[in-house]
Amino acid sequence: MSPLIRKLDEMAARYKELEQQLNDPEVLRNSHRLIAITKEQGQLRPVVEKYRDYQTAAQSVTHLQEMIANKSDPEMAKLAASELSETEAKSDAMLEALKDDFLAAEETPVDSFFLEIRAGTGGEEAALFGRDLFEMYKRYCDSHGYRFDVSDLAVGERGGFKEVIINVKGKGAYRRLRFEGGGHRVQRVPETEAQGRIHTSAATVAVLPELPDVKIDINPKDVEESGCRGGGPGGQNVNKVETGWQLTYKPTGLRFKMTEHKSQAQNKERAWALLRATLYEIEQSKQHAQVTSARKAMMGSGDRSQRIRTYNFPQNRCTDHRLGGEGGGEKNFNLDQIIAGNLDPLIDALLELDKQQRLESL
């Protein structure tokens, strides 16, 4: 039995167990438990139903093979042989589709996440690159109908973005953008370079899922917080009235500021949400490090120190260093298309690589 089939069997058994629990009077009297069971069953249902269809198709293949092996009825064996190829192809296609459904069911559903872009080495040129990344992601989100709300923004002297925090919402947005976390490097001739020399600068991106069900214990004594005036979007009111909220997490020195809303209470709530998401990411990175040795290749943890991509403007080439494979070199994309927000070919390649790695790790 393949590891995938074993996992699907476990999922089907769990689904059956949940069905039985839904008939338990004690469960029906406990609204919190009932909601949790119904939610889990709903997540499993699409995969289990397709797995049952696949099992029926696989049984048909076995039945045809047995008929072919039965020498006592040559006519039926001939008929079975004529149907076997098409039935096997149907069964194989169903199993291939099940791989995507199974992996999707294992993922934690995320409806909202924070996208942080920070200028790295390279001074004002790095800040300009940070703005380019911001515009690239905005174009991508706009084209897919995802909400793209700027929560806070620090602008450099030449109009670049030293730091920008965006709240992204939309079905499928996190799944498509979750592998953007890490170091992004740019190679180009800066506007201020008179002799045409190519400079290298960098920015970092973090993708922080906002998970309401995840409990992060934070001691209030470890947090300093206060109202502040906004320095980002929001018009004149944000700069004149103290509607923003900032907090510092003392154990790590992490600082967060929110100026997105006109209400200070809403900005406070968003600042705390970002703190929880960041601490969750840190904990996930620790767990990620513990399992790294179990996989041949890794998509990456999203750690800011990990360089994932290079944007080479003179050669109009965007290279994602996680793609390519052994002996195959790195995979390049048209930079003009990428900067314009046409990220789907690159993202599709990353999702396919992640799919293969996760199936190998079963």
N, C-alpha and C positions, 0 to 999 in steps of 0.2 A: 504494500500500500504506500502510495506517495505521501510525502509530508503534507501536501496541499489537501489531498482527499481526507487525510486524518484530521486536519484542522476543520474541514467542512463538516465532517461527521460530528466533531465536538460542538460545532456551531448549531447543527440540526438538533443534537441532543439537548443543548441548552434551550433552544426554542421550544421544544416539546415540554421541557421542565417548566418554562414560563407559562405555557398554555395551561398546565395543570394547576399552577399557583393562582391563576386568574379565576379558577373555580373554587378556590379555598375561601370559605366565609370569613376567616380571620383577615385575609388579605383585602377582601372587599370592604371590610369595616375600617381598614387603615388607609386613609386617603394618600398619605405620603408614599407608602410602600406600593400602593396601587399605581400611582403616577410613575414611579421609578420602573416598575415591571412593564407597564404598558409602553413606556419610552424605549426600554431595552428591546422589547419584542418588536416594536416598530422598526428599529434599526436593523434587526436580524432578518425580518420578514422577506425583503427583496432577494437576499442572497439564498436563504433557505428554500424559497419557492423555486428559484432557478436551479438550485442544486437538486431538488427533487425531480425537476424536468430532465436534468442531465442524467440522473440515475436511471430514469425510464429509458432514455436513449442508449445508455451504456448497456442496459439489460437487453435491449433489442440487438445490439451488436453481438453480445455473448450468445444469444439465442440463434442468430444467423450462423455464427461460427460452428455451433453445435450441429446445426442442420447440415452444414457443408461436410462436417466430419463424419456424419452418419451415412455409411456406404450402402445401407439397405434400401434407400430411396433416392436413386440418382436424379430423378426429375425434380424433387424438392430441393436437393443439394444444388442443382443447377440454378433454380429459381432464387435460392438464398444467396448464391454467389453473385448473381446479377444485382442484388439489392445491397450487398455488403459495403461496397465502396461509398455509395451515397450516404448510407447510415453512419458509417465511420466518420465521414467528413462532417456530418451534422453534429455528431457527438463531440468531435475534436473542437469544432467551432464553439460549441456551448461551453466546453471546459475552458477555452481561452478567454471567453467573455467573463466566465466566473472568476478568473484571476483578478480582473479589475474590480469586480463587485466585492470580492472577498477583502482585498486590500483597502477599498474605500470604507467597508464596514468596520475595519480595525482602526480607522483614523478617528480622532476626537473631532466632532463637529464644532467648527468655530464660525460664528456669525460676525464677529467684530475683532479687529486687531489693530495694534499700533505699528506704524512704519516709521522708524527713526532714521534720519540721514544726518551724518555728522562729517564735517570737513576734517581730513586728516593732515598728513604731511603735504606741504606745498603752499602754505599761506593763502593769499587771496585767490590764487589759481585753483587751489583745492576747494575753496568756497564756491567758485564759479562752477566747478565740476559737480559739487553738491546740488546746485540749482539745476544743472542739466539732468541729473538723476531724478530730481523732484519732478521736472517737467515730463521726463520720459514715463515715469510711473503714473502721472496724472493723465497723460494721453491714453495710456493703456487702460486705466480704470474707467475713464470717460467712454472709451470705445466699447467696454463690456457692461456699462451700466452700473458700475460699483460706486457707492458713495465715497467721496474723497474730501474729508474735512480737516483743514489745518488746525491743529490744537495749539501749537506754539512755533515761533519762528524768530531766529536771530540772524539779521542781515549783515553782511560784510561791507567794507568800505566801497567796493566796486560793484555792489549789487548781488554778490554771491550769497549763498546760504551757509553760514557757519554751522547751523543746527536747525533742523525742522522736524517736527513731530506731526504725523498725519494719522487720523483715525479712519480706517478703511472698513466698509461694511458692504456685504453683498453675498449672495449664494455662490459658492465656489471661489470667492476671491482669495481666501486664505490658502486653499489647496493650490491655486495657480501661482501665488506669490511667496509661498513659505520658504522656498529655497533661495531667496534673494539676500538673506542674511549673510554678512561676511564683508571682507575687504574688496573694494572696487578700485582698480588702478586706471589712470588715464595717461596716455602719451600723446602730446600735441605741442604745437608752437603757441605759447601764450600771446595774447594781444599786445602785451608790453615788451615782447622779445624782438628787438630791432634786428638782430643778426640771423633770425630764422632758426634758432636752435630748438630742438625738441626737448621739452621738460616732462618729467614724470611727477605726478602728484596723486593723491589718494583720498578716498572718502570711505566711510564705513556705513553699513546698513544693518539695522536690526529689525526683525519681524517678531512682534510680541503678541501672542494670542491673548485675547481677553476671555477668560473662562469663568463664568459665574459659579460653576459647581466646584471649582478647585478652591480648597481652603488653605490659605497661606497665613500662618500665625505671625502676627506683627505686634510687638510690644509697643503700645502708644508712647512709652517713655523713650523709645529709640527714634522717635520722629519729631523733628522740629517743623512747625508749620506756621504760616502767616499769610495775610492778604498781601497783594501786590498790584501794581499797575502793569497793564499789558504792554508788550513791546512788539507784538505781532499783528495779525489781521484783526479786524473788528471795528475799524474806523476811529474817529477822534474820541468817542466815548471811552474806548478801551484804554487810552493813554491818560485820560484826565480823571477817571474814577477808578477807585481801587476795587475792581471786580475780579481780578485774577487771584490765583491761589498758588502758593509755592510750598513745597515741603522738602526736607532733607532727611535721608535715612542715615542716622549717625554711625551705625556699625560699618557701613561701606563708604559713606560720603556721597552716595548717590543723591542727586538733586533733581527735582521735577517741578516744572512750572506749567500751569494751564491758563490760557487766556481766551479760549475758543468761544465761551458763552458770555452773555451779558450778565448772567446771574453768578454771583460768587459761590453760591451753594453748588451749582452745577459744575463749576470749575474745580471746586474742592473734591467733588465726587470723582471727576475724571482724573485728577492728580493721584488720588488713592488707587484708582483702577490701574493706572500706568505703573505705580509702585508694585502692586501685586503681580502684574504681568511680568515686570522685570525680574522680580524675585523668583517667580515661577520659571522663567527662562534660565536663570542661574542654576536652579535645582535640576532642571531638565538636562542642562549641559553636563552636570556632574554624573547623572545617570547615563548619559550618552557616552562619556569617557569610559565608563565601566564595561560597556558592551562593544566598544570599538574593535577589540581584538577578535571578536567572534565573527566579523564580516570581512571579506576580502577587500572590498572597496567601500568607501563611505561617501554619501552625498555631502556630508559636512554638518556640523552642529549649528551652524549659523553664528559661530563665534566671530566677533568683530576682527580678531587678529588673523583669521584665516582668509588669505587672498583667494577669491573665487573667480574673478573675471578681469580682463584687461580690455580697455577701449583704445584702440590704436587709430587715431585720426588720420595721420599721413597715409596709411595703407587702407583706410576705410574698412577696418577689420575689428570685429568684436570676438574675443576668444574666451570661452568658458573653460577653465582649467580642470573641471570635473568631468568633462565629456571627452570622448575619443577612444578610450580603451587601451589595452596593452598592445604596444607596437603599432598602433594605428594613428599616432599623433593626436594633436588637439583639434577639436571641431571649431571652425570659424563661421561667423555670421556677418552679413552686410551691416556695417556700423550705421549707415544712414537710416536703414530700416529700423534698427534697434532703438536708436535715439528718438526716432519718430513715434515710438511707442508700439511698434509691431513686434512684440516679444513672443508671440505664440509659438513660432517654430523652435525657439530656444527653450521655452518653458515645456513644450511637448517632449523635447529630447531629454530634459531633466526628469520629467515624470516617468518616462520610459526607463531611464537608468535606475531610478528609485524603485520602480516596479520589479526589475530584474534582480536587484540587490536584495530586496525584501523577500522575494520568493526563494532566492538562494539561501537566505538565512533561516528559513523555516526548519 
